[in-house]
Amino acid sequence: MAMDGIMKIIAVAGGGAAGAVARYLINISPLTRWFGSFPTSTFVINITGSILIGFVMALTIERLVLAENVKLAIVVGFLGAFTTFSTYEFEILELLRDRQIATALVYALLSVVVGLIGVAAGFELGRRV
């Protein structure tokens, strides 16, 4: 593998480590007890990640030139480990911006419904093993 490829992997890994730690710190914060059984920390992580990916993508598309490895570290590494929800939301936004409304709605609905079925199936499988 070329040195450039190795540097990209290191950038993603470094960002990913920071994102995973940030997620963990929010999960163990007192925030988790604010609203009883409502999963407050996950909600905050998902919304914060969505805001951050929108902000970073807008900056890098319209105003700021970042080195590819820095963008990989932030978007793929940090935000990818922090929450994949932000990527999901950004993909829906891109579809809507491209006026692919039906595709965006189908993607959003299928992701939630099939994802929930997948979690339930995996949980049941895990219980039976």
PyMOL CGO cylinders between C-alpha atoms (Angstrom):
from pymol import cmd
from pymol.cgo import CYLINDER

trace = [
    CYLINDER, 0.00, 0.00, 0.00, 1.28, 3.43, -0.89, 0.3, 1, 1, 1, 1, 1, 1,
    CYLINDER, 1.28, 3.43, -0.89, 2.27, 5.89, 1.83, 0.3, 1, 1, 1, 1, 1, 1,
    CYLINDER, 2.27, 5.89, 1.83, -0.70, 8.12, 0.88, 0.3, 1, 1, 1, 1, 1, 1,
    CYLINDER, -0.70, 8.12, 0.88, -3.11, 5.24, 1.58, 0.3, 1, 1, 1, 1, 1, 1,
    CYLINDER, -3.11, 5.24, 1.58, -1.46, 4.52, 4.91, 0.3, 1, 1, 1, 1, 1, 1,
    CYLINDER, -1.46, 4.52, 4.91, -1.76, 8.19, 5.92, 0.3, 1, 1, 1, 1, 1, 1,
    CYLINDER, -1.76, 8.19, 5.92, -5.47, 8.14, 5.06, 0.3, 1, 1, 1, 1, 1, 1,
    CYLINDER, -5.47, 8.14, 5.06, -5.97, 5.08, 7.25, 0.3, 1, 1, 1, 1, 1, 1,
    CYLINDER, -5.97, 5.08, 7.25, -4.08, 6.75, 10.10, 0.3, 1, 1, 1, 1, 1, 1,
    CYLINDER, -4.08, 6.75, 10.10, -6.21, 9.89, 9.71, 0.3, 1, 1, 1, 1, 1, 1,
    CYLINDER, -6.21, 9.89, 9.71, -9.45, 7.89, 9.85, 0.3, 1, 1, 1, 1, 1, 1,
    CYLINDER, -9.45, 7.89, 9.85, -8.18, 5.82, 12.80, 0.3, 1, 1, 1, 1, 1, 1,
    CYLINDER, -8.18, 5.82, 12.80, -7.12, 8.89, 14.77, 0.3, 1, 1, 1, 1, 1, 1,
    CYLINDER, -7.12, 8.89, 14.77, -10.39, 10.68, 14.14, 0.3, 1, 1, 1, 1, 1, 1,
    CYLINDER, -10.39, 10.68, 14.14, -12.30, 7.50, 14.91, 0.3, 1, 1, 1, 1, 1, 1,
    CYLINDER, -12.30, 7.50, 14.91, -10.56, 7.08, 18.25, 0.3, 1, 1, 1, 1, 1, 1,
    CYLINDER, -10.56, 7.08, 18.25, -11.44, 10.66, 19.22, 0.3, 1, 1, 1, 1, 1, 1,
    CYLINDER, -11.44, 10.66, 19.22, -15.05, 10.21, 18.07, 0.3, 1, 1, 1, 1, 1, 1,
    CYLINDER, -15.05, 10.21, 18.07, -15.46, 6.98, 20.02, 0.3, 1, 1, 1, 1, 1, 1,
    CYLINDER, -15.46, 6.98, 20.02, -14.08, 8.61, 23.18, 0.3, 1, 1, 1, 1, 1, 1,
    CYLINDER, -14.08, 8.61, 23.18, -16.37, 11.63, 22.72, 0.3, 1, 1, 1, 1, 1, 1,
    CYLINDER, -16.37, 11.63, 22.72, -19.38, 9.32, 22.34, 0.3, 1, 1, 1, 1, 1, 1,
    CYLINDER, -19.38, 9.32, 22.34, -18.39, 7.35, 25.44, 0.3, 1, 1, 1, 1, 1, 1,
    CYLINDER, -18.39, 7.35, 25.44, -17.95, 10.51, 27.52, 0.3, 1, 1, 1, 1, 1, 1,
    CYLINDER, -17.95, 10.51, 27.52, -21.40, 11.74, 26.54, 0.3, 1, 1, 1, 1, 1, 1,
    CYLINDER, -21.40, 11.74, 26.54, -22.90, 8.31, 27.27, 0.3, 1, 1, 1, 1, 1, 1,
    CYLINDER, -22.90, 8.31, 27.27, -21.51, 8.29, 30.83, 0.3, 1, 1, 1, 1, 1, 1,
    CYLINDER, -21.51, 8.29, 30.83, -22.36, 11.92, 31.54, 0.3, 1, 1, 1, 1, 1, 1,
    CYLINDER, -22.36, 11.92, 31.54, -25.16, 12.98, 33.89, 0.3, 1, 1, 1, 1, 1, 1,
    CYLINDER, -25.16, 12.98, 33.89, -27.06, 13.84, 30.70, 0.3, 1, 1, 1, 1, 1, 1,
    CYLINDER, -27.06, 13.84, 30.70, -28.32, 10.25, 30.56, 0.3, 1, 1, 1, 1, 1, 1,
    CYLINDER, -28.32, 10.25, 30.56, -30.54, 10.85, 33.61, 0.3, 1, 1, 1, 1, 1, 1,
    CYLINDER, -30.54, 10.85, 33.61, -32.27, 14.06, 32.48, 0.3, 1, 1, 1, 1, 1, 1,
    CYLINDER, -32.27, 14.06, 32.48, -35.47, 12.61, 31.06, 0.3, 1, 1, 1, 1, 1, 1,
    CYLINDER, -35.47, 12.61, 31.06, -36.02, 9.25, 32.73, 0.3, 1, 1, 1, 1, 1, 1,
    CYLINDER, -36.02, 9.25, 32.73, -36.06, 6.40, 30.22, 0.3, 1, 1, 1, 1, 1, 1,
    CYLINDER, -36.06, 6.40, 30.22, -35.67, 8.65, 27.15, 0.3, 1, 1, 1, 1, 1, 1,
    CYLINDER, -35.67, 8.65, 27.15, -32.25, 7.85, 25.58, 0.3, 1, 1, 1, 1, 1, 1,
    CYLINDER, -32.25, 7.85, 25.58, -31.05, 11.42, 26.01, 0.3, 1, 1, 1, 1, 1, 1,
    CYLINDER, -31.05, 11.42, 26.01, -27.35, 10.82, 25.42, 0.3, 1, 1, 1, 1, 1, 1,
    CYLINDER, -27.35, 10.82, 25.42, -27.92, 8.97, 22.13, 0.3, 1, 1, 1, 1, 1, 1,
    CYLINDER, -27.92, 8.97, 22.13, -30.35, 11.67, 21.03, 0.3, 1, 1, 1, 1, 1, 1,
    CYLINDER, -30.35, 11.67, 21.03, -27.80, 14.39, 21.83, 0.3, 1, 1, 1, 1, 1, 1,
    CYLINDER, -27.80, 14.39, 21.83, -25.05, 12.45, 20.03, 0.3, 1, 1, 1, 1, 1, 1,
    CYLINDER, -25.05, 12.45, 20.03, -27.19, 11.97, 16.92, 0.3, 1, 1, 1, 1, 1, 1,
    CYLINDER, -27.19, 11.97, 16.92, -28.34, 15.59, 16.74, 0.3, 1, 1, 1, 1, 1, 1,
    CYLINDER, -28.34, 15.59, 16.74, -24.88, 16.98, 17.52, 0.3, 1, 1, 1, 1, 1, 1,
    CYLINDER, -24.88, 16.98, 17.52, -23.33, 14.70, 14.90, 0.3, 1, 1, 1, 1, 1, 1,
    CYLINDER, -23.33, 14.70, 14.90, -25.90, 15.84, 12.34, 0.3, 1, 1, 1, 1, 1, 1,
    CYLINDER, -25.90, 15.84, 12.34, -25.17, 19.50, 13.06, 0.3, 1, 1, 1, 1, 1, 1,
    CYLINDER, -25.17, 19.50, 13.06, -21.41, 18.87, 12.88, 0.3, 1, 1, 1, 1, 1, 1,
    CYLINDER, -21.41, 18.87, 12.88, -21.49, 16.98, 9.58, 0.3, 1, 1, 1, 1, 1, 1,
    CYLINDER, -21.49, 16.98, 9.58, -23.69, 19.66, 8.02, 0.3, 1, 1, 1, 1, 1, 1,
    CYLINDER, -23.69, 19.66, 8.02, -21.35, 22.38, 9.28, 0.3, 1, 1, 1, 1, 1, 1,
    CYLINDER, -21.35, 22.38, 9.28, -18.14, 20.64, 8.17, 0.3, 1, 1, 1, 1, 1, 1,
    CYLINDER, -18.14, 20.64, 8.17, -19.52, 19.67, 4.76, 0.3, 1, 1, 1, 1, 1, 1,
    CYLINDER, -19.52, 19.67, 4.76, -20.83, 23.19, 4.10, 0.3, 1, 1, 1, 1, 1, 1,
    CYLINDER, -20.83, 23.19, 4.10, -17.49, 24.69, 5.11, 0.3, 1, 1, 1, 1, 1, 1,
    CYLINDER, -17.49, 24.69, 5.11, -15.47, 22.30, 2.98, 0.3, 1, 1, 1, 1, 1, 1,
    CYLINDER, -15.47, 22.30, 2.98, -17.78, 22.53, -0.02, 0.3, 1, 1, 1, 1, 1, 1,
    CYLINDER, -17.78, 22.53, -0.02, -18.32, 26.28, -0.03, 0.3, 1, 1, 1, 1, 1, 1,
    CYLINDER, -18.32, 26.28, -0.03, -15.65, 28.11, 1.95, 0.3, 1, 1, 1, 1, 1, 1,
    CYLINDER, -15.65, 28.11, 1.95, -12.70, 26.21, 3.30, 0.3, 1, 1, 1, 1, 1, 1,
    CYLINDER, -12.70, 26.21, 3.30, -10.14, 24.01, 1.64, 0.3, 1, 1, 1, 1, 1, 1,
    CYLINDER, -10.14, 24.01, 1.64, -9.06, 21.23, 3.99, 0.3, 1, 1, 1, 1, 1, 1,
    CYLINDER, -9.06, 21.23, 3.99, -6.43, 18.67, 3.28, 0.3, 1, 1, 1, 1, 1, 1,
    CYLINDER, -6.43, 18.67, 3.28, -8.07, 15.38, 2.31, 0.3, 1, 1, 1, 1, 1, 1,
    CYLINDER, -8.07, 15.38, 2.31, -6.60, 13.61, 5.34, 0.3, 1, 1, 1, 1, 1, 1,
    CYLINDER, -6.60, 13.61, 5.34, -7.99, 16.26, 7.70, 0.3, 1, 1, 1, 1, 1, 1,
    CYLINDER, -7.99, 16.26, 7.70, -11.45, 15.95, 6.15, 0.3, 1, 1, 1, 1, 1, 1,
    CYLINDER, -11.45, 15.95, 6.15, -11.22, 12.13, 6.40, 0.3, 1, 1, 1, 1, 1, 1,
    CYLINDER, -11.22, 12.13, 6.40, -10.18, 12.40, 10.05, 0.3, 1, 1, 1, 1, 1, 1,
    CYLINDER, -10.18, 12.40, 10.05, -13.14, 14.65, 10.87, 0.3, 1, 1, 1, 1, 1, 1,
    CYLINDER, -13.14, 14.65, 10.87, -15.96, 13.28, 8.70, 0.3, 1, 1, 1, 1, 1, 1,
    CYLINDER, -15.96, 13.28, 8.70, -15.17, 9.59, 8.29, 0.3, 1, 1, 1, 1, 1, 1,
    CYLINDER, -15.17, 9.59, 8.29, -13.13, 9.08, 11.46, 0.3, 1, 1, 1, 1, 1, 1,
    CYLINDER, -13.13, 9.08, 11.46, -14.51, 11.34, 14.19, 0.3, 1, 1, 1, 1, 1, 1,
    CYLINDER, -14.51, 11.34, 14.19, -18.12, 11.63, 13.04, 0.3, 1, 1, 1, 1, 1, 1,
    CYLINDER, -18.12, 11.63, 13.04, -18.21, 8.03, 11.81, 0.3, 1, 1, 1, 1, 1, 1,
    CYLINDER, -18.21, 8.03, 11.81, -17.25, 6.76, 15.26, 0.3, 1, 1, 1, 1, 1, 1,
    CYLINDER, -17.25, 6.76, 15.26, -19.28, 9.42, 17.08, 0.3, 1, 1, 1, 1, 1, 1,
    CYLINDER, -19.28, 9.42, 17.08, -22.47, 8.62, 15.17, 0.3, 1, 1, 1, 1, 1, 1,
    CYLINDER, -22.47, 8.62, 15.17, -23.38, 7.09, 11.82, 0.3, 1, 1, 1, 1, 1, 1,
    CYLINDER, -23.38, 7.09, 11.82, -26.71, 8.87, 12.16, 0.3, 1, 1, 1, 1, 1, 1,
    CYLINDER, -26.71, 8.87, 12.16, -25.07, 12.06, 10.92, 0.3, 1, 1, 1, 1, 1, 1,
    CYLINDER, -25.07, 12.06, 10.92, -24.03, 10.36, 7.68, 0.3, 1, 1, 1, 1, 1, 1,
    CYLINDER, -24.03, 10.36, 7.68, -27.52, 8.93, 7.27, 0.3, 1, 1, 1, 1, 1, 1,
    CYLINDER, -27.52, 8.93, 7.27, -29.03, 12.39, 7.73, 0.3, 1, 1, 1, 1, 1, 1,
    CYLINDER, -29.03, 12.39, 7.73, -26.54, 14.00, 5.33, 0.3, 1, 1, 1, 1, 1, 1,
    CYLINDER, -26.54, 14.00, 5.33, -27.33, 11.40, 2.66, 0.3, 1, 1, 1, 1, 1, 1,
    CYLINDER, -27.33, 11.40, 2.66, -31.04, 12.19, 3.00, 0.3, 1, 1, 1, 1, 1, 1,
    CYLINDER, -31.04, 12.19, 3.00, -30.26, 15.90, 2.71, 0.3, 1, 1, 1, 1, 1, 1,
    CYLINDER, -30.26, 15.90, 2.71, -28.23, 15.28, -0.44, 0.3, 1, 1, 1, 1, 1, 1,
    CYLINDER, -28.23, 15.28, -0.44, -31.12, 13.32, -1.99, 0.3, 1, 1, 1, 1, 1, 1,
    CYLINDER, -31.12, 13.32, -1.99, -33.56, 16.09, -1.09, 0.3, 1, 1, 1, 1, 1, 1,
    CYLINDER, -33.56, 16.09, -1.09, -31.22, 18.76, -2.48, 0.3, 1, 1, 1, 1, 1, 1,
    CYLINDER, -31.22, 18.76, -2.48, -31.03, 16.73, -5.70, 0.3, 1, 1, 1, 1, 1, 1,
    CYLINDER, -31.03, 16.73, -5.70, -34.86, 16.70, -5.71, 0.3, 1, 1, 1, 1, 1, 1,
    CYLINDER, -34.86, 16.70, -5.71, -34.95, 12.93, -5.30, 0.3, 1, 1, 1, 1, 1, 1,
    CYLINDER, -34.95, 12.93, -5.30, -37.73, 13.20, -2.75, 0.3, 1, 1, 1, 1, 1, 1,
    CYLINDER, -37.73, 13.20, -2.75, -39.19, 9.71, -3.24, 0.3, 1, 1, 1, 1, 1, 1,
    CYLINDER, -39.19, 9.71, -3.24, -35.75, 8.12, -2.92, 0.3, 1, 1, 1, 1, 1, 1,
    CYLINDER, -35.75, 8.12, -2.92, -35.05, 10.14, 0.24, 0.3, 1, 1, 1, 1, 1, 1,
    CYLINDER, -35.05, 10.14, 0.24, -38.34, 9.08, 1.82, 0.3, 1, 1, 1, 1, 1, 1,
    CYLINDER, -38.34, 9.08, 1.82, -37.89, 5.42, 0.87, 0.3, 1, 1, 1, 1, 1, 1,
    CYLINDER, -37.89, 5.42, 0.87, -34.31, 5.45, 2.18, 0.3, 1, 1, 1, 1, 1, 1,
    CYLINDER, -34.31, 5.45, 2.18, -35.35, 7.08, 5.46, 0.3, 1, 1, 1, 1, 1, 1,
    CYLINDER, -35.35, 7.08, 5.46, -38.29, 4.73, 5.99, 0.3, 1, 1, 1, 1, 1, 1,
    CYLINDER, -38.29, 4.73, 5.99, -36.45, 1.56, 4.97, 0.3, 1, 1, 1, 1, 1, 1,
    CYLINDER, -36.45, 1.56, 4.97, -33.44, 2.44, 7.11, 0.3, 1, 1, 1, 1, 1, 1,
    CYLINDER, -33.44, 2.44, 7.11, -35.59, 2.78, 10.22, 0.3, 1, 1, 1, 1, 1, 1,
    CYLINDER, -35.59, 2.78, 10.22, -37.94, -0.15, 9.58, 0.3, 1, 1, 1, 1, 1, 1,
    CYLINDER, -37.94, -0.15, 9.58, -35.40, -2.65, 8.21, 0.3, 1, 1, 1, 1, 1, 1,
    CYLINDER, -35.40, -2.65, 8.21, -32.85, -1.54, 10.80, 0.3, 1, 1, 1, 1, 1, 1,
    CYLINDER, -32.85, -1.54, 10.80, -35.35, -2.19, 13.58, 0.3, 1, 1, 1, 1, 1, 1,
    CYLINDER, -35.35, -2.19, 13.58, -36.18, -5.60, 12.11, 0.3, 1, 1, 1, 1, 1, 1,
    CYLINDER, -36.18, -5.60, 12.11, -32.45, -6.32, 11.89, 0.3, 1, 1, 1, 1, 1, 1,
    CYLINDER, -32.45, -6.32, 11.89, -31.86, -5.39, 15.52, 0.3, 1, 1, 1, 1, 1, 1,
    CYLINDER, -31.86, -5.39, 15.52, -34.80, -7.54, 16.62, 0.3, 1, 1, 1, 1, 1, 1,
    CYLINDER, -34.80, -7.54, 16.62, -33.62, -10.49, 14.50, 0.3, 1, 1, 1, 1, 1, 1,
    CYLINDER, -33.62, -10.49, 14.50, -30.04, -10.17, 15.72, 0.3, 1, 1, 1, 1, 1, 1,
    CYLINDER, -30.04, -10.17, 15.72, -31.23, -9.90, 19.32, 0.3, 1, 1, 1, 1, 1, 1,
    CYLINDER, -31.23, -9.90, 19.32, -33.38, -13.01, 18.95, 0.3, 1, 1, 1, 1, 1, 1,
    CYLINDER, -33.38, -13.01, 18.95, -30.55, -14.90, 17.26, 0.3, 1, 1, 1, 1, 1, 1,
    CYLINDER, -30.55, -14.90, 17.26, -28.20, -13.89, 20.07, 0.3, 1, 1, 1, 1, 1, 1,
    CYLINDER, -28.20, -13.89, 20.07, -30.66, -15.17, 22.65, 0.3, 1, 1, 1, 1, 1, 1,
    CYLINDER, -30.66, -15.17, 22.65, -30.90, -18.55, 20.95, 0.3, 1, 1, 1, 1, 1, 1,
    CYLINDER, -30.90, -18.55, 20.95, -27.20, -19.22, 20.48, 0.3, 1, 1, 1, 1, 1, 1,
]
cmd.load_cgo(trace, "trace")
